[in-house]
Amino acid sequence: MLILVINSGSSSIKASLYDIGGSADVAASAPLWQANVDLKEHKVEFQSKGETHKESALNQDDEENIFAFLLNSLWHGEYSVVSSQTEIKAVGHRIVHGGPKYSSSVLIDDEVKEHIRQCAEFAPLHNPANLHGIEAVEKELPGVPQVAVFDTAFHHNLPAASATYAIPFEFSERYKIRRYGFHGISHQYCSTRAAQLLNRRTSGFRVIVAHLGNGCSMSAVRDGASIDTTMGFTPLDGLVMGTRSGAVDPGILLYLLTKEAHTHDELEEVLEHKSGLRGISGTTSDMREILEARDKGDKRAQLAFDVFVHSLTGYTGSMLAQLDGADAIVFTGGIGEHVPELRSAVCKQLSFAGVALDDQLNQNWKTDSDVSISSSKIRVLVIHTQENWTIAKETHQVVSTGVVR
């Protein structure tokens, strides 16, 4: 079954085409076709037939009808991989926020679209863009079933003690305030893939997943279910991130509101785009650049790295306590996969729990591999997350059976 996956955001659109069968394999298969659109740089990159093709710029007509341009490129032009749109049997969408209602992927209808629209107040940069993608597919591929795969669904059934904030309970009920958690599609894939790599059943398996990119989150997964996660009511909570602050004392925000006429919008801009690694270093949110500056003696770059490690190890300790130990720790995402210095620094802090890296394996890591020594009490894995493939698999499951495994 050919399944198209669309991940539409405020600044980018990513699309992939997969040929999904009934196999229960966890390891991802390569897409037949991919398109990545940078809406800020007005550029698009295609991958098809084993080759990468970079377009220098989108023309104005493409920008105005971006989804029509992308979809039509599947069956027209030099990057096409199907003869007609009738070959595409279903479309899966990453939906960032499913609110308190959805705990699994669902077939999209008018009721689902309305709920996505209502949840835009929780994810104003993402849900409207997700909805735009759904409506564009309805226009270009009428009658093709579409499935919503929610990034919050994996964390939907968090234990009440983990999901509940210590604010007046009537506020939580009235305004639907709870820990929603995000990056759920990635956490779901990586926790399942970790069990497969270690030849373990999901039942009884305890794993901590660290999804570390520009946005960062961790989860504690037991028996295949998320029991704790760092992101909360919004993706601002938890770990220090590229440009986001992560958890801060709420009193700081109350204090800043009284100083220099800071407004809600100004504080939002600071917390979302001027904090985290960028805020501490003063120059960049890119971990590679921070390491380069640190190695040249830049003290603020050193501090940014140290604060990031402190945040990560602190939450890892919390996750270990929630799980009563762990069988594995997974590093994924751009930073998690490609910065061995970070893995080394974090695991050194976790030596008390019996975590021990193999320095050679860590420096010369391979995708989806164990980089810990044989005697390490907790396995340390580097896994390349496969969110789009997971969306395709779930879409196949919903369309074929009406339910998600």
Residue pairs with C-beta under 8 A, 6 or more apart in sequence:
1 19
1 20
1 21
1 89
1 90
1 396
1 399
1 400
2 17
2 18
2 19
2 20
2 32
2 82
2 87
2 88
2 89
3 17
3 18
3 19
3 20
3 88
3 89
3 90
3 91
3 92
3 392
3 395
3 396
4 15
4 16
4 17
4 71
4 74
4 88
4 90
4 91
4 92
4 137
5 15
5 16
5 17
5 18
5 91
5 92
5 93
5 94
5 388
5 389
5 391
5 392
5 395
6 13
6 14
6 15
6 91
6 92
6 93
6 94
6 133
6 137
7 13
7 14
7 15
7 93
7 94
7 387
7 388
7 391
8 14
8 93
8 129
8 130
8 132
8 133
9 125
9 126
9 129
10 39
10 125
10 126
10 129
11 38
11 39
11 40
12 36
12 37
12 38
12 39
13 35
13 36
13 37
13 39
13 66
13 67
13 70
13 133
14 34
14 35
14 36
14 37
14 388
15 34
15 35
15 70
16 31
16 33
16 34
16 35
16 388
16 389
16 392
17 31
17 32
17 33
17 34
17 74
17 81
17 82
17 88
18 29
18 31
18 32
18 388
18 389
18 392
19 29
19 32
20 29
20 392
20 393
20 395
20 396
22 396
22 400
26 189
26 192
26 193
26 195
26 196
27 193
27 196
27 368
28 189
28 386
28 389
28 390
29 389
31 47
31 388
31 389
32 48
32 81
33 46
33 47
33 48
33 74
33 79
33 81
34 46
34 47
34 48
35 44
35 45
35 46
35 47
35 70
35 73
35 79
36 44
36 45
37 43
37 44
37 58
37 66
37 70
38 44
39 66
42 57
42 58
42 63
43 54
43 55
43 56
43 57
43 58
44 55
44 58
44 62
44 70
45 52
45 53
45 54
45 55
46 52
46 53
46 54
46 55
46 73
46 79
47 53
48 79
48 80
48 81
49 81
53 78
53 79
58 66
58 69
61 69
62 69
67 132
67 133
67 136
67 137
67 140
68 136
68 139
68 140
71 85
71 136
71 137
71 140
71 141
72 140
73 79
73 80
74 80
74 81
74 82
74 85
74 88
75 82
75 83
75 84
75 85
75 87
82 88
85 140
85 141
85 144
88 141
88 144
89 144
89 145
89 399
90 144
90 145
90 146
90 147
90 395
90 396
90 399
91 137
91 141
91 144
91 145
91 146
91 147
91 395
92 105
92 146
92 147
92 149
92 391
92 392
92 394
92 395
93 108
93 130
93 133
93 134
93 137
93 146
93 147
93 148
93 149
93 391
94 130
94 149
94 151
94 185
94 387
94 388
94 391
95 116
95 127
95 130
95 148
95 149
95 150
95 151
96 123
96 126
96 127
96 130
96 150
96 151
96 152
96 182
97 116
97 119
97 120
97 122
97 123
97 126
97 127
97 150
97 151
97 152
97 180
98 115
98 116
98 119
98 148
98 150
98 151
98 152
98 153
98 156
99 115
99 118
99 119
99 122
99 152
99 176
99 180
100 176
100 178
101 115
102 115
102 148
102 150
102 152
102 153
102 156
103 153
103 156
103 157
104 150
104 153
104 403
104 404
105 147
105 148
105 149
105 150
105 153
105 394
105 395
105 397
105 398
105 404
106 112
106 147
106 148
106 398
107 145
107 146
107 147
107 398
107 399
107 402
108 134
108 145
108 146
108 147
108 148
112 148
113 131
113 134
113 135
116 127
116 130
116 131
116 134
116 148
117 127
117 128
117 131
119 127
120 127
120 128
120 131
122 180
122 233
122 234
123 234
134 146
134 148
137 144
137 146
138 146
145 399
147 394
147 395
147 398
147 399
149 185
149 390
149 391
149 394
149 395
150 184
151 182
151 183
151 184
151 185
152 180
152 181
152 182
152 184
153 184
154 181
154 184
154 185
154 187
154 188
154 219
154 226
155 179
155 180
155 181
155 182
155 184
155 187
155 219
155 226
155 229
157 225
157 226
158 179
158 181
158 226
158 227
158 228
158 229
159 227
159 228
162 179
162 227
162 228
162 229
162 322
163 178
163 179
164 172
164 178
164 179
165 172
165 177
165 178
165 179
165 232
165 233
167 177
171 177
172 178
177 233
178 233
179 229
179 231
179 232
179 233
179 237
180 231
180 232
180 233
181 217
181 219
181 226
181 229
181 231
181 232
182 215
182 217
182 229
182 231
182 235
183 211
183 215
183 217
183 219
183 231
184 226
185 387
185 390
185 391
186 209
186 211
186 332
186 333
186 385
186 387
186 390
187 209
187 211
187 217
187 219
187 221
187 226
187 229
188 390
189 385
189 386
189 387
189 389
189 390
190 207
190 209
190 211
190 330
190 332
190 383
190 385
191 205
191 207
191 209
191 219
191 221
191 224
191 330
192 202
192 224
193 368
193 383
193 386
194 205
194 207
194 209
194 328
194 330
194 379
194 381
194 383
195 201
195 202
195 205
195 207
195 224
197 368
197 369
197 370
197 381
197 383
198 205
198 327
198 328
198 370
198 379
198 381
200 327
202 223
202 224
203 223
203 224
204 223
205 221
205 222
205 223
205 224
205 327
205 328
206 220
206 221
206 222
206 323
206 324
206 325
206 326
206 327
206 328
207 221
207 326
207 327
207 328
207 329
207 330
208 218
208 219
208 220
208 221
208 316
208 319
208 320
208 323
208 326
208 328
208 329
208 330
209 218
209 219
209 221
209 330
209 332
210 216
210 218
210 312
210 316
210 329
210 330
210 331
210 332
210 333
210 336
211 217
211 218
211 219
211 332
211 333
211 336
211 385
212 239
212 312
212 331
212 332
212 333
212 334
212 335
212 336
212 342
213 242
213 333
213 334
213 335
213 336
214 241
214 242
214 243
214 285
214 334
215 235
215 241
215 242
215 244
216 230
216 238
216 239
216 240
216 241
216 242
216 246
216 312
216 333
216 335
217 229
217 230
217 231
217 235
217 238
217 239
218 229
218 230
218 238
218 239
218 312
218 315
218 316
218 319
219 226
219 228
219 229
219 230
219 319
220 226
220 227
220 228
220 229
220 319
220 322
220 323
220 326
221 227
222 323
227 322
227 323
228 318
228 319
228 322
229 238
230 237
230 238
230 239
230 246
230 247
230 315
231 237
231 238
232 238
235 244
236 244
236 245
236 246
236 271
236 272
237 246
237 247
238 246
238 247
238 315
239 246
239 247
239 311
239 312
239 315
240 246
240 276
240 277
240 307
240 308
240 311
240 312
241 276
241 277
242 276
242 277
242 278
242 285
242 286
243 272
243 273
243 274
243 275
243 276
243 277
243 278
243 279
243 285
244 271
244 272
244 273
244 275
244 276
245 270
245 271
245 275
245 276
245 279
246 275
246 276
246 311
248 271
253 267
256 262
256 267
257 267
270 279
276 285
277 284
277 285
277 286
277 287
277 290
277 304
277 308
278 284
278 285
280 300
280 303
280 304
280 307
281 290
281 293
281 298
281 300
281 301
281 303
281 304
282 300
283 289
283 293
283 300
283 301
284 290
284 293
287 305
287 308
287 334
287 335
287 339
287 342
288 338
288 339
290 301
290 304
290 305
291 301
291 305
291 339
291 341
293 301
294 301
294 302
294 305
305 342
305 345
308 342
309 342
309 345
309 346
309 349
312 342
312 346
313 346
313 349
313 350
316 329
316 346
316 350
317 350
319 326
320 326
320 353
325 353
325 378
326 353
326 378
327 378
327 379
328 378
328 379
328 380
328 381
329 347
329 350
329 355
329 378
329 379
329 380
329 381
330 336
330 381
330 382
330 383
331 337
331 342
331 343
331 380
331 381
331 382
331 383
332 382
332 383
332 384
332 385
333 385
335 342
336 342
336 343
336 382
337 365
337 367
337 382
337 383
337 384
340 362
340 363
340 365
343 357
343 362
343 371
343 380
343 382
344 357
344 359
344 362
347 355
347 356
347 357
347 372
347 380
350 378
353 377
353 378
354 376
354 377
354 378
355 372
355 376
355 377
355 378
355 380
356 372
356 373
356 375
356 376
357 371
357 372
357 373
357 376
357 380
358 371
358 372
358 373
361 369
361 370
361 371
361 372
362 371
362 380
365 371
365 382
366 382
367 382
367 383
367 384
368 381
368 382
368 383
368 384
369 381
369 382
370 379
370 380
370 381
371 380
371 381
371 382
372 378
372 379
372 380
394 404
397 403
397 404
397 405
398 404
